[in-house]
Amino acid sequence: MVERELKTEHLQDNAGGISRAAELLRAGALVSFPTETVYGLGANATDDRAVARIFEAKGRPHFNPLIVHLPSVDAVSEYAELSGITHDLAHAFWPGPLTLVLPLKPNGPLSALVSAGLPTVAVRVPAHALAQKVLEAAGVPVAAPSANPSGRISPSTAQHVLDGLSGRIEAVLDGGPCGVGVESTIVGIEPTPVLLRPGGLPVEALEAALGAPLAVRGDGAAINAPGQMTSHYAPNAQMRLNAERVLEGERLLGFGPVDAALNLSPSGDLVEAAANLFGFLHRLDAEGDAPIAVSPIPDHGLGRAINDRLRRAAAPRD
């Protein structure tokens, strides 16, 4: 538990807000900031105590690795080894919603807590303009999982962050709603490319760049990247997926031309649905604990990431 309640600053998207966020990160504080995917909870990735406070604030298991955010591809070489296929993927898709799991640089400066003691580290170069400015101004690598209590719905607005973590972190930098709305796609090389988590970069785009299908992480495999917990992204209410009809007492989270309490995309647009997913789950959560039924979502493009998050949200809870 967090020992004392903090005053969480609500910083704005301007020079003063960026400067303050960067100052806090350098000083070992926790700062949430927007990326194109979701809001991250940032800490100086070279500072053991700062990284430990991420786990404390979120209630996150320490065996669950974190993603290190950097402002450019060139900055990666100080912390991880980028070569061959990973070099090609980085230059094709960074900045953007892709995380690569890379070999750690020997004797590098990153806290061992970031990689959960593994010989690899998850790295991303976000495309969000405000994230880029903060990372440049901070001048340190920033470890940043999603800025929500562990296992709960990911935040796509600054208010979502405040609702879940106010009093536990030093600041939130408000950059408005996130455009992609689901976390990054994670790829590892084991020794060939393997999909560790579907996300904001469609698998089809990666496979086109690779010229080959991606392998998929097997069920029951050891956790080696973020977002692999069985139960995750969960609202308080129970969820039922692939619902063709609504049962008595349920609320429908719809997709396509259906009558629903909230509809991710009445036109069936997967990009719109991904952007709305976590925001709508937050709204349903705030409205009560009546069960949620979810319309079927096509399992291609961003639909693959949406379905992954929905399955984890609906999974049995400990």
N, C-alpha and C positions, 0 to 999 in steps of 0.2 A: 504494500500500500504506500501511497505518497504520504510523507510524514507531515507536510504542512500544505495548506492551500495557497496557491500562488495567485497573483493578480495577472490575468492573461490579457496582454495588450492586443487590441484590434487595429492592426496597421493597414494603411491604405496604399494603393498602387501609385506611388509617387516617389520622388527622390528621397524624401525623408523616411518613408516607410521601408524602402529598399535598404537604405543606409542603416537603419535601426535593426532590421532583420539580420543583415550581414554582421553587424557588431555583436548581436546576441549569439549568433552561431559561433563566431570566433571565441566568445567568452565561455562556451560550454553549455549554453542554454538550449532549450527545445523550441523550435520555431516551425509552425506549419505554413506551407506555401503551396500554391497551385501548380500543377503540371497539366499537360493536355489530357491526362488520363483521370486521375483523382488528386485530391490534396494529400501531400506527403507530410510526415512528421519528421522534421530534419534535426540532425545533430552532427557536430564535427566528428567525422568518421575516424579520426586519429586520436580521439580523446576517450579513453576507456570509461571514465565516469559519465561523460555526456551520452555515450552509446548505451550504457547501463540504464540511464534514466529513460530512454525510449521504452525499454522492456517494462520498467516500473510504471510509467504513465499509461501504457496500453494494457498492462497485465498480459504481456506476450511471453510465451514460452521461450527460454533462452536457446533451445535447440533449433529455433526457426530463424534462418539467416535473413539478413537485410540487404537491400539494394543500395549501392553507392551511386550517387548522382554527381555527374561532372559536366562542366560547361562545353566541352569539345572532345572530339576523337583524340586530338593530340594530347589531351590531359590524361588519358587512360594509361599511357605507358609507364607512368610513375608508380602505379598501383597494381597493374595486372598485365598479363602477356596477351597481346593481340596479334595473331598471325594466321596465315592460311585462310580457312573458311571464315573464321570470326572476323578477320580483317576485312574480307569482302562484304560480309553482312553489315559490319559497322559502317563502312563507307556507302553502302547502298541505302541504309535505313536510319542512320543517325544524322541529326537529331530526330527523335521520333519515339513511338510507343513500343520499342523493342528493348528487352533486357537480355544481355549475354552473360552466361556463367563462364568465367575465364580463370585460368590458373593465376594464383596470387604471385605477385612479384616477390622473389626471395628477399627476406629481411626488409620488406616494405613497411611503411609507417602506419598502415591501417590497424585499428584495434582488432584483436582476435575475436571479440564479441560480434563483430560485423558478419564474419563468415561462419559463426557457430563452431569454430575449431576445424572447419574443413579446409582443404588445400586450394579451394576455389573461392571466387567472390563474384556476386552478381553486380553488373555495372550497367548504367543507362545514361544516355545524354538526352535529356528531355527537350522537346521542341517549343514548349510554352515560353513566350517572350519574357514574362516576369520571372519564371524560374531561371532562365538563362541569366538575367540581370543579377538575381540574388546570388547565384553560384559564382559568377564572375566577381561580384563585390566581396563575397565572403573570403574567397581565396583559399578555401579548404575543401576537401572532399566531403560530401554531405550524405550520411546514411539516412534513408527516409522511407520507412514503410508507410502504408496508408494511415492517415491521421484519425483513427477511430479506436475505441476500445477493442481489444483483440476478440476476433470472432464475430463482431457486429458489422452492421452495414457500413460500407466504405463511404467516405464523404466526397461529394461533388460540389459543395459550396462551403464558404467560410463558416456560415451559420451551422452547418452539419458538424464541423470541427468543434465549434464552441459548445454545441449541445452535448457532445460526448467527452470533451477533454478540458473544458474551461476549469481553471483552478489547478490543473495538473501540468500545464506548460506555460512558457513565458509569453508566447505571442502567436498570433495568426496573421499572416499577410493576405489580405483580401484581393483576389484577382478575378472575382466573379465566378460564374459556373464553369466547370471543366467541359471542354468541347467533346472529348471522346467518351468519357463517362465510365469506362471499365479499365482496370489496371493493364499494365503492359504485358505483351506476349513475352514469355521467357523461353530461351533456347540454350541448350547446353551441347557440348561436343563430347561424346562418350564412347568411342572416339569419333563417331559420325554424328551429324546433327540430330538432336532429339528435342521434341516439344515437351517442355516441362510445365508450361501453363499457357493455355490459349488466352489471348487478350486483345488489346486495341489494334494490333497489326494482324490482319487476316492471315491465316496459315497459307492460303492460296498464294498470297504475294511472296511469302518466303519460299515456297516450293517452286514458284516460277523463277525466282532469283537463283536458287540452288540447282534447278534443272532436275530435281529428284524429290520424291516424297520424304517428308520428315518422319522419323521414328517417333513413337509416342511413349512416354513414361509408363511403365507397367504398374498395375494396381499393387499396393503393398510395398512398393519400393521405398527405400529410406528417403527422408526429407533432405533435399539438397538444394532447394531454392524456395523463395517465398511463395505463399499462396497455395500450398499443397496440403494444408490441414483438411481433414474430411469434412468437418463442420466449420463453416466460415461464412462471413457476409450475412449473418442471420438476423432477421427481425424477431421481436418477441412472439409474434403469432406463428402458429403452425402453418406450413405451406404444402399445397398439393399441386404438382406439376402436370403439364400436358392435359389440362382439364378441357374436355369438349363441352361440358355443361357445368353449371354452378349448382352446388348442393345447398340445402337450406342453411342459412346462417353464415355462408361464405361471402367474401368479397372477391370480385374478379379483377385480377391484373391482366388486362387484355392485350392482344396483339392482332392487328388486322380488323376487318369489319365486324366487330362484336360489340354488344352493349356491355360496358364495364364500368366499375367504380373509377378506375384509371386505365387509360389505354396507352401502352408504350409507343405505339405507332398505328393509328387507324388505317393508314395507307399500306402498312406492311413493310416499312422502310427500316432495315436493320441498323443503319447508322443512327437514325432518330431514336430507335428503341434502346440502343446501347447508351446514348447520351442521357436518356430519361431513367434508366434502370434504378440506380441507387437513390436518386432523388424521389422517385415514386415509392420505393420501399420505405424511405424515411417518412413520407407522408402517410402511408398506410400504418406504419408503426405508431405515429403520433395520434392516429384516430382510434386506436383501441387494439384489443387482442383477438378479435374475431378471426377465424381461419381465412387464409388467403388462397384462392385458386388462381392458377396461372395458365393462360392460353398456351397451346403448343407454339414453339418458336422454331423456325427452320434451322437446321444444324449445319449451316455453311456460312462463310464469311464471318462477320461479327456475331452472327447467331451462335457460333461455336463457343465464343467467350461468354455470351449471355447465358447460354445453357449451363456452362461450367459453373458460373456464379450462382445460378438458381439451384442447381443440384446440391451445392455445398450449403446454401441457405436453408434448404429443405431437409438436410441430412439429420439423423438422430443426434441429439445433443447430450453431452456428458452431464 
